[in-house]
């Protein structure tokens, strides 16, 4: 008999189960309160019951646990300082989608060398999230691989679906069952309608194959996620944070009988991936917020130090606190941007 299965599979390795990982790095009591309360606050902001402005800020991607914790400690101080008008959540992104090839994030390749020690990546990711949420700081990430949320979703207050996967039925199914608010980014072509379609889909019940906490394949049935919203991030045609796009998005929400709620990404195509332009986007959005209450917040790509750097073969020579993916604003500018939001929306 001819072999017809697994012809291109090189190796198989048992993955740690979600339950095993959670026992190894359990959520703390303070962490569980952080996640529970922050999810409710974000939903209230999205629905207009809380007038604070969301600021989802942090590194483009996490590659260094020590730098991430230092950033988290600094951001937590800002959270407490400005929490009366600005609700701060830290970007803690462990997966990176790729148009072709490249480093795919801490979970998939924690050693940054193509060794793909995913079990260790899962451990690093969960351990870091436990520490950050225990501080009282809410966390945000992008959901990319449909299996990974079972390992870390209990520690997340907010999630995003990226531009490359907004049209994916797998991701719409997954979001319908996630416990936190989730934003869908517009498509890579800048299309807002694709994201609105995704939002409508994810708000409805779905059934699909997944895994349970023991790692067993199962059929998951969901109730739908009402806390879904739009993220404007620009596209191949350029930025889309201008007022015309905001108004188009509001019309699409209203035409589909969905409460309008959107967040604007100050990075990616809206800034041409140039960190110096993120503040420009922010200024425009804060001005528009005064006329468009559907704008609920912004995303900022920020790190300890500005810019980005390539991944070096000798990772010990990487510059501490600098992004290895997209450019980020440095800490000083981050403080200025948060203070600007607070002062302008007073």
Steps between C-alpha positions, in 0.01 A plus 500: 500500500627846412550747785267798455513681832752734671728497199642842586498475880859483625441455874222469755536618860237495771388850598446583864126514571328823607423348840861400555620849412240665726606281791862594438420874479163559670325834482525687830204630699594857415552402136153348476348820641702704250371298206139477619465868584687630195291298256185653648652848483598457134148382415356803682730731302401337172130534584531859622425429867855607594634818340868420539721463194680173431877512448631157397874552499813288507766331288421389147610156622645353817843339463667579834317419824716731712444801273128421486475497879689827530264653245199359689614654828537842336166469323325397820610829656348688206182294532453613858592862424251551216229241572226758556489581124722243326469124540839345424554141384841357413565342161657159570527350152646149475405404143593683182325435169731505199423594141771255389760389756666639812506467879154392613508608862607392847260207528599341169873578510605609851874469431479720186705247306252281312511221761121530558492383861128570528454336839761737645339791315166421662668490840673835448179663379281378785761573768530859376123551487461370856755756622348792310139435599606452862622864490144607418587584139257365234648331192419482130615273218422387148332161463662326206534125553156362597649256755710747703212686672430191710844552659490873577152649439409495870771767548392729218270802535477589131598339170526589133460312175753621246442635151621177337251285692190719531339315208588158642199293609724318748573827679141617492399168657771530764407859594136397548615291796769722654429646843651846441414790268655456156572752227510406131745697287400617156640287216848552359338682208352749747146364466284583801206294372696175542554575868133592552403167342739325739351683798149398401608138451682478835200639685306188406528143633732254325612138531847382400785268589753605764670371813398497864724571800631144493611542139229266377339574164138595554203673342456851639165678486494872576246764598652781291707800612310828530815692600641505146602826335706654220868592483609742228862429408534624142576282200701466182339820372626692803353638826129475580473694825357802318153625585349369176592142597372548853167618360489211253558256787224662708258462209592133455445433869163672495391327179573166666324598825823477701597757762789694341830453682848532353863528603763663281846346460757782501757267346505263201371653178354800680854619576677326212671297776701810592501549875540878469154522337303324775454821699365669186233231469416533869448877475257452211306230684463699822367793297254271319392337828333827595265460201484121478425321828529167315880542526574318824879487508835463329775244464860619538812297419739600776812363667767608745699652214395622157540339159571139410794269439564185294530164674868420538652154480650566843187615685709603801605800290144627451440849638294477818146637483490551122244326276610218267187537287322830420633836614377623837499837672728518804390535860531880515266542203264240646465712813438809288231321295312374804521841668373660178193273494427579865537876461304531175205292620469677835 
